[in-house]
Amino acid sequence: MELFRIKRDIPFMRHALVLNVVSALTFVAAVFFLFYKGLHLSIEFTGGTVIEVTYTKPADLERIRTSIEGLGYADTQVQSFGTAQDVMIRLPARKDVSSAQQSEKVMATLKAQDEAVKLQRVEFVGPQVGDELAHDGLTALAMVIAGIVIYLAVRFEWKFAVSAIIANLHDVVIILGFFAFFQWEFSLTVLAAVLAILGYSVNESVVIFDRVRETFRDRRYGKMETADVMNHAITSTISRTIITHGSTQIMVLSMLVFGGPTLHYFALALTIGILFGIYSSVFVAAAVAMWLGVTREDLIKPVKEKDETDGAVV
């Protein structure tokens, strides 16, 4: 399916060097802020108190959140679970206040609004649990990267695998750099968004690489240089890119606008990842593959000429 078709190839690779220099500077800036400021980790990683309460009618999450923030908790997570009447509240740990004292203050505030609210459970999540989550998250990230490398190396060629991973890591580090620079809260849902972007970004690279392989194999383009092949592959997939990423971005923006605080940073990470994923697939993955020296011979095995004496007995 195509919305439109561009007859003349756009010379993307002509500007690849300049844009990759910009990418490199952005990448270095992201790494700098990651080390200088660090990520603002949620209580899932740093530890805190989890309170579960139940209402007799659908809970007003925004009102609950505002009331708890009035107690001095800036990084509070309030979300529904199970039903609209069940609410989970996560509070960051404080050295001078125990979990029991935190729950008492919260319940006193909530009961002042609605006497029917009932406390179901109070649990303290220690920092050691957060360390385990961080370790498991990094392990999952490493396994995804390794799987992508193996998949692309088998399906295409090792040069494509290397270029795709460079582009994907470019996306991931820049997302983390945004969260470090603005000190947005980094939670498990944001980690899930980062992992989703890895797969989403590599899908765009695979589409372009598929078209590159088809172009190399097409005899009509036999005299094309590698840069021209990249330009043709990217140009011929623009319509598909607009349809796929446009429809996805509409859904993500709806979560960003209407999803509330619970989905805000998840949708924000996806938005950044989708935009940079398109950019990196075109100007990073394709350009790096070209600079690594991808040629027609890498994708088309030469046909061995049959010797006239094959099978003959002397």
C-alpha positions in Angstrom: 0.0 0.0 0.0 1.3 3.4 -1.0 0.0 6.9 -0.4 2.2 8.3 -3.1 5.3 7.4 -5.2 8.3 9.5 -5.7 9.7 9.0 -9.2 13.1 10.7 -8.6 15.4 9.4 -5.9 16.1 11.8 -3.0 19.9 12.1 -2.4 19.8 11.3 1.3 23.4 10.0 1.4 24.7 13.3 0.1 24.0 14.8 3.5 24.9 11.7 5.5 28.2 12.9 6.8 26.9 16.2 8.2 23.9 14.6 9.8 26.0 11.8 11.3 28.3 14.4 12.8 25.2 16.0 14.4 24.1 12.5 15.6 27.6 11.9 17.1 27.5 15.3 19.0 23.9 14.5 20.2 25.1 11.0 21.3 28.1 12.5 23.2 25.8 15.1 24.9 23.4 12.3 26.0 26.2 10.2 27.4 27.6 13.3 29.2 24.2 14.0 30.9 23.8 10.4 31.8 27.1 10.5 33.7 26.8 14.1 35.0 23.1 14.1 36.1 22.2 10.4 36.0 18.7 9.0 35.7 16.0 10.1 38.1 15.0 6.5 39.0 11.5 5.7 40.3 10.9 3.9 43.6 10.8 0.6 41.7 14.5 1.0 41.5 15.3 3.1 44.6 12.9 1.5 47.1 9.8 3.0 48.8 6.4 2.2 50.3 3.5 0.6 48.3 0.0 1.3 49.6 -3.1 -0.4 48.2 -6.5 1.1 49.0 -10.1 0.4 47.9 -13.0 2.7 47.3 -16.7 2.0 47.1 -16.9 3.9 43.9 -14.5 4.7 41.0 -11.5 6.6 42.5 -10.5 10.1 41.4 -6.8 9.5 40.8 -6.0 13.1 40.1 -7.5 14.2 43.4 -5.7 11.4 45.3 -2.4 12.4 43.6 -2.9 16.1 44.5 -3.7 15.3 48.1 -0.6 13.1 48.6 1.6 15.7 46.9 0.3 18.1 49.4 2.0 16.0 52.1 5.4 16.7 50.5 5.8 13.7 48.2 6.9 15.0 44.8 7.5 11.6 43.1 4.3 9.8 44.0 2.8 7.2 41.6 -1.0 6.8 41.8 -2.7 4.3 39.5 -5.6 1.9 39.3 -5.1 -1.8 39.3 -7.7 -4.6 38.9 -10.8 -2.3 39.0 -11.5 1.4 39.0 -12.1 1.2 42.8 -8.7 -0.3 43.6 -5.8 2.2 43.8 -2.1 1.6 44.2 0.0 4.4 45.7 3.8 4.3 45.6 5.8 6.7 47.8 9.5 7.3 47.8 11.5 6.2 50.9 12.3 8.7 53.6 15.0 8.3 56.2 13.1 10.1 58.9 9.7 8.4 58.3 8.8 4.7 58.4 6.5 2.9 56.1 3.8 2.7 58.8 4.0 6.4 59.5 3.8 7.1 55.8 0.7 5.0 55.4 -1.0 6.5 58.4 -0.5 10.1 57.0 -1.8 9.0 53.6 -4.8 7.2 55.0 -5.7 10.2 57.2 -5.6 12.4 54.2 -7.7 10.1 52.0 -10.2 9.5 54.8 -10.7 13.2 55.1 -11.9 13.1 51.5 -13.8 9.8 51.6 -14.5 7.9 54.9 -15.3 4.8 52.9 -11.8 4.2 51.7 -10.2 1.1 53.1 -6.5 0.1 53.5 -5.8 -3.2 51.8 -2.0 -3.6 52.0 1.2 -1.7 53.0 4.5 -3.0 51.8 8.1 -1.6 51.9 10.1 -2.2 48.7 13.8 -2.2 49.6 16.6 -0.8 47.4 17.9 -4.4 46.9 14.8 -5.2 44.9 15.5 -2.1 42.8 19.1 -3.3 42.2 17.7 -6.6 41.0 15.2 -4.9 38.7 18.0 -2.7 37.2 20.2 -5.8 36.7 17.4 -7.7 35.1 16.5 -4.7 32.9 20.1 -4.4 31.6 20.2 -8.1 31.0 17.0 -7.9 28.9 18.5 -5.0 27.0 21.7 -6.9 26.3 19.8 -10.0 25.2 17.6 -7.9 22.8 20.7 -6.4 21.2 22.4 -9.8 20.9 19.3 -11.2 19.3 19.1 -8.3 16.8 22.7 -8.7 15.8 22.4 -12.5 15.2 19.1 -12.0 13.3 20.5 -9.4 10.9 23.8 -11.1 10.4 21.9 -14.3 9.4 19.3 -12.6 7.3 21.5 -10.0 5.6 25.3 -9.6 6.2 27.4 -8.7 9.2 27.9 -5.1 7.9 24.1 -4.5 8.1 24.0 -6.0 11.6 26.7 -3.7 12.9 25.1 -0.6 11.3 21.7 -1.5 12.7 23.0 -1.9 16.2 24.9 1.4 16.0 21.7 3.1 15.0 19.6 1.3 17.7 22.1 2.2 20.4 22.0 5.7 19.1 18.2 5.8 19.7 18.4 4.2 23.2 21.2 6.5 24.5 19.5 9.6 23.2 16.2 8.6 24.9 18.1 8.1 28.2 19.9 11.4 27.6 16.6 13.2 27.4 15.4 11.6 30.7 18.7 12.5 32.3 18.8 16.1 31.1 15.2 16.9 32.1 15.3 14.6 35.1 12.1 12.9 34.0 11.2 9.9 36.2 12.7 6.6 34.8 10.4 3.7 35.7 9.8 0.1 34.6 7.2 1.3 32.1 9.8 3.6 30.5 12.3 0.7 30.4 9.6 -1.3 28.6 9.2 1.6 26.1 13.0 1.6 25.5 12.9 -2.2 24.7 9.9 -1.6 22.4 11.8 1.1 20.6 14.7 -1.3 20.0 12.5 -3.7 18.1 10.5 -0.9 16.4 13.6 0.9 15.1 15.3 -2.3 13.8 12.1 -3.1 11.9 12.5 0.1 9.9 16.1 -0.7 9.3 15.1 -4.2 8.1 12.6 -2.7 5.6 15.3 -0.4 4.1 17.9 -3.2 4.1 15.4 -5.5 2.3 14.9 -2.9 -0.4 18.7 -2.4 -0.7 19.1 -6.1 -1.3 16.3 -6.1 -3.9 17.9 -3.2 -5.7 21.3 -4.8 -5.7 19.8 -8.0 -7.2 17.7 -6.1 -9.8 19.6 -6.1 -13.1 18.1 -2.7 -14.0 20.2 -1.1 -11.3 23.3 -3.1 -12.0 25.5 0.0 -12.6 24.3 1.9 -9.5 26.8 3.0 -6.9 26.2 1.9 -3.3 25.1 5.5 -2.3 22.6 5.6 -5.1 21.3 2.2 -4.1 20.8 3.5 -0.6 19.0 6.6 -1.9 16.7 4.5 -4.1 15.9 2.1 -1.2 15.0 4.9 1.2 13.0 6.9 -1.3 11.0 3.8 -2.4 10.0 3.1 1.3 9.0 6.7 2.3 5.3 6.1 1.7 5.4 3.0 3.8 7.3 4.8 6.5 4.8 7.6 6.7 1.8 5.2 6.9 3.5 3.0 9.6 5.1 5.6 11.8 2.3 8.1 11.3 -0.4 5.7 12.5 1.8 4.6 15.4 2.6 8.1 16.4 -1.1 9.1 16.5 -1.8 6.3 19.0 1.3 7.3 21.1 0.3 10.9 21.1 -3.2 10.0 22.2 -1.6 8.2 25.2 0.6 11.2 25.8 -2.3 13.6 25.8 -5.1 11.6 27.3 -3.3 8.8 29.2 -2.7 10.8 32.3 0.5 10.8 34.6 0.6 7.0 34.6 1.3 6.7 30.9 2.9 10.1 30.4 6.6 9.2 30.5 5.9 5.8 28.7 4.4 7.7 25.8 7.0 10.4 25.9 9.8 7.8 25.6 8.0 6.2 22.7 7.5 9.5 21.0 11.2 10.4 21.2 12.1 6.8 20.1 9.9 6.8 17.1 11.1 10.1 15.8 14.8 9.3 16.3 14.2 5.7 15.0 13.1 7.1 11.6 16.1 9.4 11.5 18.6 6.8 12.6 17.3 4.1 10.1 17.8 6.5 7.2 20.8 8.6 8.1 22.7 6.4 10.6 22.0 2.7 9.7 22.1 3.2 5.9 25.0 5.5 6.0 27.1 3.3 8.3 26.4 0.3 6.1 27.6 2.3 3.1 30.8 3.4 4.9 31.5 -0.2 6.0 31.7 -1.0 2.3 28.5 -2.9 1.5 28.6 -4.0 -2.1 26.5 -6.1 -4.5 28.9 -9.0 -4.0 28.0 -9.1 -0.2 24.4 -9.9 -1.0 24.7 -11.8 -4.3 26.8 -14.9 -4.3 28.7 -15.2 -7.6 27.7 -18.1 -9.7 30.5 -20.6 -10.1 31.1 -21.4 -13.7 30.8 -25.1 -14.5 34.1 -26.6 -15.7 33.8 -28.5 -19.0 35.8 -31.4 -17.5 33.5 -31.7 -14.4 32.6 -35.4 -14.1 35.0 -36.5 -16.8 37.2 -39.4 -16.2 40.7 -39.3 -17.6 
